[in-house]
Amino acid sequence: MLGNMFTHTVHVPGTLAANITVVFTVPVDCTLIHASATGTNSNSGLLILGNTSNDDAYLESASIGDSSAPAEFAQSNFVGGQFPRLLKGTVFSATLDFDGAGGTATQNFTLSLTFLEG
């Protein structure tokens, strides 16, 4: 792949007691090419990726990794089997359902997103 890549990483320490949503403004036109997410325990966490208009526009509900082994998400995992294209100024959102449907709460959540600029 050509172009500059950049990452956005989030870490939330401790045992989560509620869902979390991380939002940020995309600084340049870019494409989401990879995501990985995990908790340090065996958990029931579910991740969705999108924007403020559609919270699961890029990744519909997917299980995160367990025991510090990240689940990875790439082109085939993204909505429509396509890399999500984002325009500068898009408000990106990542939401973690901390315990899925009432399962085991996620501990020490880490999310890493990789973007290709341009």
Phi, psi and omega in degrees: 000140179261157178106173180272134175258150173217156181240156172230118183240140179231136174228129178240107183282158176092179177272122183287144179242002180201164176295155175232149173229126178254129178232144174205158179269129180290126188280340182212163170301134184199175178231131174283119184248348182194146172218148172218147183209144179202166166237164181276352180246175170283113190228174180245021183298143178234135183248139168230146180234137179189218179220180185288346176273330183209102189293344176238035181295333187250323178216119176280168187318119182221142180291137175275173181284163180244155170050043178066018174253100186297142166279138181248144181231128181225197188312312184292340180274337184284156182307129179075007181066023183239148172294128179293129178261127182238138178266150176310133179095350176298135175267103182281143176227140175234122183241131175250120168278104193301335182224023181059230179262058178084024179273217183276129181295143178287138174247138173051062182290133173228134178232133175231129180242136178243129181240149173250120183288146175114000000 
